[in-house]
Each structure stands twice: as C-alpha cells, then as structure tokens.
Amino acid sequence: MFESFYGLSKTPFSRDIPTDQLYPSIMLEETLGRLEYAAERQLFVVVTGDCGTGKTTTIRRFSEMLDQARFTVLYLSDSKLTPRHFYKGLLEQLGCESKFYRGDAKRQLHREIELMRGIHRLQPVVVVDEAHLLDREMLEEVRFLLNFKMDAQSPMALILVGQSELWDRLQLQVYAAIRQRIDLQCKLPHYDRAQVGEYT
C-alpha cells in the first residue's frame, strides 16, 4: 500500500534484499575485503556487532561474491551448537553421513576437507552465525579444529559471527588460547549521521 503511495518498486528494508543492492558503506566494503582476504588465506576471523548492524547480511553478500569454482561456503546457525552437531552439520553439507563419536567425525571432516582441497581444488569457508551463543565447550573445540597437521596449517577459513558480547567473552583469560589464534577481527558499527545522509 505505502509502496504505491511513495512510488516504490518494492518494499524497502526487507530481509531478502538482493545483496548486490546493499548500500556500499565504507565499513561494508572494508569488511568484505577482510573476509575475502581470510578466505584466500584460510584464516580465523571473528565478526561482531550489535543487533541490526547487518552481520548476517554481510555474510550473505560475502558468500555470494566468492568464486564458486574456488571456495565452498559451509554455514551453521544453531543456538545450542555442540561439537558433535558442529561436525555433523558440516559433513551433511558436504554430502556425508557423520560418524557418531566426535573424534571420529572430526577425523572424517578433516579427510573430506583434504579431498576437497586436493582433488577438487576447493577451499572450505566455514561460517558459524550467532556465535555469541556458543558455550565454552564449543569455543574450545574451535581451537582443536584449527590444529591441523601438528598445527602447521589451517584446514579451513573459519568465521565466527556474533553480537558484541562474543568479543567481550573472548577477552576473558579462560579463552586466551582461542583469542591467540584469531587472525582478523571485524566490528560492525551502526551507521553515523553522515552515512545515513548518503544513504537517503
């Protein structure tokens, strides 16, 4: 109704907006650049921001701009993600039936990734959304997941996406070993007045 009144061709601010029509803010472009850099070099990234800053939308844009011939994006979003469900979810996206025990599933995932990289020349990019909800056990598993071939290489690009409290939690001493492995950190702010003016 209001679309026709204002002469709009579609509903503004909808969640399903095509990502190529997003407002190209400086922060969005910088974040996309960092994520692309991380994907190419298989780095560990933490993306944080308050509610409504566009974290998941940014990830959607990022996944759509990646070269599908070079990268495979695996996406998980679960409020009760456990290590077992983590491996199961990734393996299912790779078309595999997960082993029951966590250790077996982890080894299975590493084998699948080696095949993906060695035979198909594809680099995996794993995105865990709503990561501020991860418990300590799952965050610790991230550290062991990235320990590959005696810690000589990272098996994948791993991107944790969550609200600002995720970064606050990772500053605690108990998470020092995980924090040490973080290669890049991106914090998405709200738009300032100048950006709002440019957008309108």
Backbone as a ProteinNet text record, in pm:
[ID]
protein_1_A
[PRIMARY]
MFESFYGLSKTPFSRDIPTDQLYPSIMLEETLGRLEYAAERQLFVVVTGDCGTGKTTTIRRFSEMLDQARFTVLYLSDSKLTPRHFYKGLLEQLGCESKFYRGDAKRQLHREIELMRGIHRLQPVVVVDEAHLLDREMLEEVRFLLNFKMDAQSPMALILVGQSELWDRLQLQVYAAIRQRIDLQCKLPHYDRAQVGEYT
[TERTIARY]
82.3	0	86.1	178.2	261.9	362.5	394.3	487.9	433.3	304.9	246.2	231.4	202.1	186.6	316.9	428	558.2	626.9	560.6	618.6	736.7	733.1	842.6	816.5	921	905.3	898.3	948.4	941	951.3	922.1	925.3	1068.2	1093.3	1229.8	1264.8	1392.6	1446.3	1398.4	1364.2	1322.1	1444.9	1424.7	1536.5	1591.2	1509.6	1553.1	1607.5	1652.6	1707.1	1825.4	1829.7	1945.6	2074.4	2174.8	2294.9	2370.9	2348.6	2417	2351.3	2238.9	2170.7	2191.2	2278.6	2306.4	2378.3	2353.6	2423.5	2573.2	2657	2800.2	2874.7	2847.5	2915.4	3064.2	3143.3	3287.1	3314.2	3236.8	3256.7	3222.2	3115	3077	3186.8	3235.7	3339.6	3468	3501.4	3622.7	3606.4	3489.7	3464.7	3467.3	3404.5	3406	3548.5	3628.3	3768.1	3844.9	3821.9	3890.1	3846.8	3716.8	3665.6	3719.6	3728.6	3783.2	3931	4003.6	4144.6	4157	4066.3	4067.7	4035.4	3940.4	3903.4	4021	4089.4	4201.7	4317.2	4335.4	4449.3	4408.6	4279.9	4228.5	4256.7	4208.2	4231.8	4111.3	4132	4028.7	3984.8	3855.3	3801.8	3686.3	3678.8	3563.8	3496.9	3367.8	3289.1	3184.7	3187.6	3092.2	3023	2911.7	2836.6	2707.4	2648.8	2522	2410.3	2293.7	2177.4	2146.6	2119.4	2077.6	2188.8	2314	2424.3	2453	2381.4	2394.1	2498.2	2522.4	2625.5	2591.2	2471.8	2433.7	2417	2365.7	2351.9	2489	2586.3	2723.1	2779	2752.4	2798.6	2730.9	2602.1	2530.5	2594	2625.5	2692.1	2829.3	2902.3	3035.4	3029.4	2935.8	2927	2886.9	2806.2	2762.4	2869.5	2964.9	3068.6	3190	3197.5	3311	3302.5	3416	3424.6	3386.7	3273.2	3224.4	3317.2	3402.4	3496.9	3617.9	3632.3	3747.9	3710.5	3588.2	3550.5	3417.5	3406.3	3279.9	3245.5	3131.4	3088.7	2997.3	3031	2951.3	2900.3	2768.5	2707.1	2630.1	2657.1	2585.5	2530.8	2407.1	2346.3	2255.7	2300.5	2227.5	2253.2	2147.2	2161.7	2220.5	2210.9	2263.1	2366	2456.1	2554	2655.5	2664.1	2762.7	2869.1	2984.6	3087.1	3035.6	2958.2	2906.4	2814.8	2724.7	2633.7	2708.8	2817.3	2900.6	2957.3	3020.7	3078.4	2970.1	2861.6	2750.9	2694.9	2675	2620.6	2711.2	2841.7	2935.8	2943.4	2949.6	2958.9	2833.3	2717.1	2593.3	2593	2646.3	2654.1	2751.7	2845	2939.9	2887.5	2764.2	2702.4	2745.4	2792.4	2840.2	2753.2	2745.6	2679.1	2783.5	2760.2	2859.7	2874.4	2998.9	3024.1	2962.2	2930.4	2859.4	2949.3	3068.4	3154.7	3228.6	3244.1	3303.4	3440.5	3527.7	3662.4	3661.1	3574.5	3563.5	3510.4	3409.8	3351.4	3452.7	3535.9	3638.3	3739.2	3784.6	3879.4	3814.6	3687.1	3613.6	3606.4	3579.4	3572.9	3707.9	3815.2	3948.9	3980	3938.7	3961	3883.7	3758	3675.2	3734.3	3786.4	3846.9	3973.7	4053.9	4174.6	4138.8	4032.1	3986.6	3936.5	3862.3	3807.9	3920.1	4021.9	4132	4224.4	4253	4349.2	4295.5	4172.6	4116.9	4037.9	3949.3	3860.4	3915.2	4027.6	4089.3	3992.4	3914.4	3819.6	3866.1	3854.3	3891.1	3763.3	3752.6	3632.9	3633.7	3517.5	3497.2	3379.7	3408.5	3306.2	3260.4	3129.3	3070.5	2980.2	3007.1	2921.8	2854.7	2725.2	2648.2	2592.6	2553.4	2502.7	2605	2732.5	2840.2	2847.7	2779.4	2776.8	2702	2625.4	2550.6	2630.9	2749.3	2830	2877.3	2873.9	2922.6	3073.7	3130.1	3275.7	3327.8	3255.1	3299.2	3312	3215.1	3218.3	3329.2	3348.7	3456.8	3593.6	3607.8	3733.6	3754.8	3645.7	3656.7	3710.2	3680	3730.5	3883.5	3941.1	4087.8	4145.2	4083.6	4133.9	4103.8	3995.6	3959.7	4065.9	4119.9	4218.9	4359.5	4375.5	4505.5	4514.7	4579.7	4580.8	4724.1	4759.1	4895.5	4998.1	4981	5067.2	5071.6	4954.9	4940.1	5021.3	5052.6	5132.5	5047	4916.1	4831	4687.4	4608.8	4466.9	4389.8	4299.1	4226.5	4116.1	4084.3	3971	3977.6	3902.9	3877.6	3759	3770.1	3663.1	3620.7	3490.4	3438	3330.6	3356.9	3256.8	3187	3054.7	2975.3	2881.9	2887.3	2800.5	2786.8	2703.8	2684.2	2808.9	2812.8	2933.7	2981.1	2889.3	2926	3022.2	3022.4	3116.3	3259.6	3289.3	3425.5	3458.9	3359.2	3381.7	3416.7	3346.9	3375.6	3515.2	3553.7	3684.1	3800.3	3771.7	3876.1	3907.9	3821.8	3845.2	3968.9	4039.3	4162.9	4141.9	4025.7	3998.8	3997.9	3976.5	3973.9	4100.7	4206.8	4331.2	4386.9	4379.1	4434.3	4356.1	4225.5	4143.6	4172.3	4176.1	4199.6	4332.7	4430.8	4563.3	4559.2	4461.2	4451.4	4375.3	4309.4	4229.9	4323	4300	4383.4	4328.5	4195.2	4132.2	4007.2	3981.3	3858.4	3789.4	3660	3581.4	3466.3	3450.8	3340	3252.7	3127.2	3035.7	2963.6	2980	2912.4	2777.8	2698.4	2577.9	2620.6	2534.4	2565	2568.4	2660	2658.5	2572.3	2557.4	2468.1	2508.5	2640.2	2688	2649.1	2661.4	2626.2	2475.6	2398.8	2253.3	2214.7	2282.9	2256	2290.7	2403.9	2444.4	2345.4	2294.6	2203.9	2073.5	2020.8	1893.3	1912.3
-120.5	0	126	135	254.3	257.1	137.3	132.8	214	192.9	265.8	414.2	445.1	585.4	662.5	598.8	665.7	635.2	558.6	528.2	434.1	341.9	246.2	122.3	66.6	-54	-179.7	-171.2	-285.5	-235.4	-324.9	-287.5	-260.5	-142.9	-111.4	-184.3	-201.6	-259.4	-401.8	-473.6	-613	-700.4	-813.3	-901.7	-973.9	-986.3	-1061	-971.1	-852	-760.5	-827.9	-820.5	-876.7	-810.4	-890.5	-836.2	-739	-748.1	-652.4	-515.4	-504.1	-375.9	-314.8	-373.4	-318.7	-184.6	-99.1	29.8	3.3	46.8	16.3	109.4	93.7	177.5	142.9	234.5	211.3	89.6	76.5	-35.3	-168.3	-171.3	-293.9	-335.7	-241	-272.9	-320.4	-256.6	-296	-435.4	-463.9	-595.2	-703.9	-678	-775	-801.5	-696.6	-712.3	-799.8	-779.2	-859.3	-1005.6	-1027.2	-1163.9	-1236.9	-1166.5	-1227.2	-1262.9	-1173.5	-1198.8	-1323.7	-1335.3	-1450.3	-1580.1	-1573.7	-1693.8	-1741.3	-1649.6	-1686.1	-1747.3	-1701.6	-1747.2	-1843	-1883.2	-1980.1	-1934.2	-1815.7	-1755.5	-1772.3	-1739.9	-1743.3	-1599.3	-1572.8	-1436.3	-1434.1	-1326.4	-1302.7	-1173.3	-1181.7	-1065.3	-1038.7	-919.3	-886.3	-753.3	-732.3	-608	-618.6	-504	-503.7	-552.3	-577	-620.1	-515.8	-562.6	-472.4	-406	-442.9	-380.2	-450.8	-560.5	-624.4	-734.2	-803.5	-908.5	-1022.3	-1078	-1190.7	-1147.6	-1026.7	-975.1	-958.9	-913.5	-900.7	-1037.2	-1138.6	-1273.9	-1325.9	-1293.8	-1335.9	-1272.9	-1144.8	-1075.9	-1137.9	-1165.2	-1224.4	-1360.1	-1446	-1579.9	-1575.3	-1475	-1464.6	-1405.6	-1332.7	-1272.7	-1364.2	-1470.9	-1562.3	-1642.4	-1673.3	-1754.2	-1898.7	-1945.8	-2080.3	-2188.8	-2156	-2254.4	-2271.2	-2181.5	-2186.6	-2212.4	-2174.3	-2181.5	-2254.6	-2323.5	-2383.4	-2325	-2258.3	-2197.7	-2295.1	-2323.3	-2408.4	-2320.4	-2315.7	-2220.7	-2294.2	-2257	-2313.5	-2200.8	-2217	-2121	-2199.9	-2219.8	-2303.6	-2250.4	-2223.2	-2166.2	-2266	-2394.9	-2498.8	-2585.4	-2522.5	-2595.6	-2664.9	-2795.7	-2874.8	-2920.9	-2964.2	-3013.7	-3125.5	-3218.1	-3328.3	-3276.7	-3183.3	-3127.3	-3038.6	-2978.5	-2896.6	-2983.3	-3093.4	-3181.9	-3245.7	-3285.3	-3346.6	-3249.1	-3123.4	-3022.1	-2996.1	-2988.1	-2963.3	-3082.6	-3202.3	-3321.7	-3341.7	-3311.4	-3322.4	-3226.7	-3106.3	-3010.1	-3056.4	-3142.8	-3199.3	-3328.8	-3365.8	-3485.4	-3614.9	-3607.1	-3726.2	-3754.4	-3881.4	-3919.8	-3920.8	-3841.5	-3823	-3946.5	-3974.5	-4076.4	-4029.4	-4124.9	-4088.9	-4017.5	-4070	-4012.8	-3890.2	-3794.7	-3666	-3681.5	-3758.4	-3775.9	-3836.2	-3934.8	-3996.6	-3896.3	-3818.3	-3719.2	-3611.1	-3573.5	-3472.1	-3523.3	-3646.6	-3705.2	-3720.6	-3756.4	-3769	-3635	-3527.3	-3393.5	-3354	-3380.6	-3347	-3422.6	-3548.9	-3626.3	-3566.7	-3531.4	-3472.9	-3340.6	-3262.8	-3133.9	-3155.7	-3255.3	-3285.4	-3327.9	-3407.8	-3447.7	-3327	-3241.4	-3121.5	-3032.6	-3014.7	-2926.9	-2993.3	-3122.9	-3191	-3229.3	-3279	-3327.3	-3220	-3152.5	-3055.4	-2912.8	-2893.2	-2759.2	-2655.7	-2697.5	-2607.4	-2578.3	-2452.7	-2414	-2396	-2464.6	-2450.4	-2321.9	-2258.9	-2140.3	-2173	-2189.9	-2227.5	-2102.9	-2078.9	-1963.9	-2015	-1972.5	-2005.8	-1877.2	-1867.6	-1747.9	-1762	-1649.2	-1645.5	-1707.1	-1680.8	-1743	-1693.9	-1583.1	-1537.7	-1636.2	-1727.6	-1827.8	-1956.1	-1966	-2087.1	-2099.4	-2220.8	-2241	-2264.8	-2277.9	-2289	-2413.1	-2524.5	-2648.5	-2630.4	-2562.9	-2544.4	-2447.1	-2343	-2248.9	-2316.7	-2405.1	-2479.7	-2571.3	-2627.3	-2717.2	-2644.1	-2514.8	-2432.6	-2435.5	-2427	-2427.6	-2559.3	-2670.3	-2801.1	-2824.1	-2768.6	-2782.7	-2720.5	-2607.7	-2535.3	-2591.8	-2688.3	-2752.6	-2870	-2849.2	-2948.1	-2973.1	-3101.8	-3140.4	-3078.5	-3111	-3059.8	-2907.6	-2849.1	-2703.3	-2633.7	-2707.1	-2648.9	-2572.8	-2601.7	-2531	-2530	-2438.1	-2431.4	-2506	-2596.2	-2674	-2596.3	-2478.9	-2404.6	-2258.9	-2174.9	-2041	-2056.2	-2003.1	-2013	-1872.8	-1845.4	-1713.1	-1728	-1674	-1669.9	-1534.9	-1537.6	-1414.5	-1406.9	-1296.6	-1286.4	-1144.5	-1128.6	-997.3	-955.7	-830.6	-773.5	-849.4	-914.1	-987.1	-1102.1	-1151.6	-1257.7	-1210.5	-1091	-1038.2	-1012	-965.7	-943	-1074.3	-1181.5	-1312.7	-1359.7	-1339.1	-1387.6	-1313.4	-1200.2	-1127	-1188.9	-1280.1	-1344.6	-1434.1	-1445.3	-1523.1	-1668.3	-1722	-1862.6	-1891	-1785	-1801.5	-1749.6	-1732.8	-1675.9	-1760	-1892.8	-1979.6	-1966.3	-1943.7	-1924	-1786.9	-1686.1	-1548.7	-1536.8	-1612.5	-1609.2	-1655.3	-1739.2	-1793	-1701.6	-1598.8	-1511	-1429.6	-1439.8	-1367.2	-1227.8	-1216.8	-1089.1	-1070.2	-945.9	-914.3	-797.5	-812.9	-707.8	-670.5	-544.2	-497.6	-406.6	-446.7	-367.7	-264.9	-136.6	-32.2	2.8	79.2	137.2	250.3	285.7	399.2	528.1	617.8	751.3	844.2	967.5	1061.4	1085.1	1090.7	1115.3	1000.4	877.3	761.9	754.2	788.7	791.2	892.6	1007.7	1110.9	1065	996.4	944.2	839.1	757.3	650.4	704.5	808.5	865.5	955.8
0	0	0	100	105.8	-8.1	-65.4	-177.9	-296.5	-327.6	-440	-407.3	-279.7	-239.6	-260.3	-223.6	-236.6	-369.8	-455.9	-585.9	-579.7	-481.9	-466.6	-550.8	-607.7	-690.3	-604.2	-480.1	-388.3	-244.5	-150.8	-9.1	35.6	92.7	136.9	266.6	290.9	414.5	440.4	335.9	354.9	377.9	442.8	476.2	353.6	249.8	131.7	20.7	58.6	-41.7	-112.7	-246.2	-317.5	-268.1	-240.5	-177.6	-267	-399.4	-486.6	-483.3	-410.5	-396.3	-257.6	-178.4	-45.7	-57.7	40.9	45.4	65.6	-27.6	-19	76.7	204	302.7	306.9	359.1	370.7	457.8	566.9	658.8	593	513.8	443.7	347.4	268.3	170.4	239	350.4	423.4	483.2	539.4	598.7	492.1	378	268.4	220.1	214.8	174.5	272.5	400.9	502.6	495.5	476.3	469.4	346.4	235.2	114	134	199.4	232.4	320	417.6	508.6	435.2	342.2	265.5	181.1	118.3	31.6	110	234.2	314.6	425.7	427.4	525.8	668.9	702.8	834.2	925.8	1052.7	1155.5	1183.4	1162.5	1174.6	1273.9	1349.1	1437.6	1393.6	1358.9	1317.8	1425.1	1482.1	1587.2	1557.2	1625.4	1611.1	1689.6	1721.4	1793.2	1701.6	1760.8	1682.7	1575.5	1454.4	1347.9	1270.6	1296.3	1222.4	1089.3	1061.2	931	922.7	1032.5	1032.9	935.6	951	866	721.1	699.3	563	498	576.5	526.6	486.6	569	538.4	411.9	396	275.2	151	160.2	49.6	21.1	126.3	114.8	45.1	86.6	28.8	-117.8	-155.5	-294.3	-385.8	-328.4	-411.6	-428.6	-348.9	-361.3	-491.4	-546.8	-667.5	-632.6	-685.9	-653.8	-706.4	-800.4	-852.7	-761	-664.7	-574	-429	-390.3	-249.5	-230.1	-117.2	-74.4	61.9	70.4	196.4	270.3	395.9	483.7	597.2	614.3	707.8	817.2	942.4	1056.9	1142.8	1189.1	1281.4	1374.6	1497.8	1592.6	1733.3	1805.7	1939.9	2039.1	2010.3	2100.1	2028.1	1956.8	1877.1	1967.9	1956.4	2030.3	1931	1980.6	1887.5	1796.6	1852.2	1770.6	1660.5	1694.5	1594.1	1494.3	1540.5	1452.5	1339.1	1375.9	1273.9	1188.7	1251.7	1178	1074.3	1114.7	1024.7	905.3	929.7	820.6	726.2	783	699.4	615.2	671.8	594.5	476.4	497	386.6	279.2	318.1	221.3	160.8	197.8	141.5	207	332.6	402.9	525.5	560.3	684.5	794.2	897.1	1002.4	1090.2	1130	1231.9	1363.1	1450.6	1573.6	1674	1698.2	1800.6	1747.8	1838.5	1799.5	1735.5	1797.1	1743.4	1604.2	1584.5	1451.8	1349.2	1391	1299.9	1264	1361.3	1334.5	1232.1	1251.6	1155.8	1018.3	1017.8	891.7	819.8	895.8	835.8	777.5	852.3	802.3	673.1	665.6	543	425.6	451.4	345.4	297	389.2	352.6	270.6	309.3	231	89.4	76	-57.4	-135.8	-68.6	-133.2	-185.3	-102.5	-140.9	-242.8	-221.1	-306.6	-443.3	-448.9	-575	-648	-573.7	-637.7	-636.6	-567.8	-560.1	-503.5	-404.9	-339.5	-197.5	-157.6	-22.3	60.1	175.2	257.5	339.5	345.9	428.8	521.5	649.7	747.3	822.5	820.1	889.4	1000.8	1123.6	1237.8	1282.9	1255	1291.1	1433	1491.8	1629.6	1725.8	1700.9	1778	1922.1	1953.9	2093.3	2182.9	2120.8	2197.1	2220.4	2162.8	2179.4	2323.7	2375.5	2512.2	2510.1	2627.7	2638.8	2567.1	2577.8	2513.8	2363.3	2302	2157.3	2117.1	2195.8	2165.6	2178.1	2277.5	2290.8	2171.1	2119.9	2005.1	1882.8	1873.3	1762.3	1760.8	1879.8	1890.2	1838.3	1876.4	1831.8	1684	1636.6	1496	1405.9	1449.5	1369.1	1384.2	1474.9	1495.4	1399.6	1288.4	1180.4	1136.3	1120	1080.7	1174.9	1304.5	1411.5	1411.6	1387.5	1390.8	1281.4	1173.4	1065.2	965.8	960.8	866.4	916.7	862.9	896.2	788.4	828.5	728.7	657.3	707	651.6	695.1	625.8	678.3	772.8	893.9	993.3	1033.7	1021.6	1054.2	1160.7	1279.5	1385.9	1379.4	1376.1	1364.8	1484	1557.2	1674.4	1724.4	1824.9	1884.9	1961.9	2000.2	2060.5	2183.5	2253.8	2375.5	2345.1	2220.8	2184.3	2202.8	2152.7	2166.3	2311.8	2388.6	2532.1	2602.2	2567.3	2627.4	2591.4	2466.9	2422.1	2487.6	2552.5	2623.9	2759.5	2806.8	2935.7	2927.7	3040.9	3044.4	3003.8	3035.7	3006.4	2855.9	2774.9	2629.9	2563	2640.5	2586.8	2471.7	2483	2378.5	2248.3	2258.2	2138.1	2078.9	2165.2	2120.5	2045.6	2090.4	2028.9	1883	1849.4	1713.9	1617.2	1668.7	1583	1492.9	1362.9	1266.8	1236.5	1227.5	1194.2	1279.6	1316.2	1389.2	1321	1296.1	1232.2	1324.8	1352.1	1434.9	1350.2	1332	1250.1	1336.4	1306.2	1383.4	1320.6	1395.8	1336.5	1243	1147.8	1060.6	1140.9	1104.3	1166.6	1082.5	1124.7	1056.1	910.3	886.6	751.4	658	708.6	625.1	599.2	702	683.4	578.7	581.2	481.1	340.5	327.8	196.6	147.1	240	202.5	148.5	213.4	171.6	49.6
[MASK]
++++++++++++++++++++++++++++++++++++++++++++++++++++++++++++++++++++++++++++++++++++++++++++++++++++++++++++++++++++++++++++++++++++++++++++++++++++++++++++++++++++++++++++++++++++++++++++++++++++++++

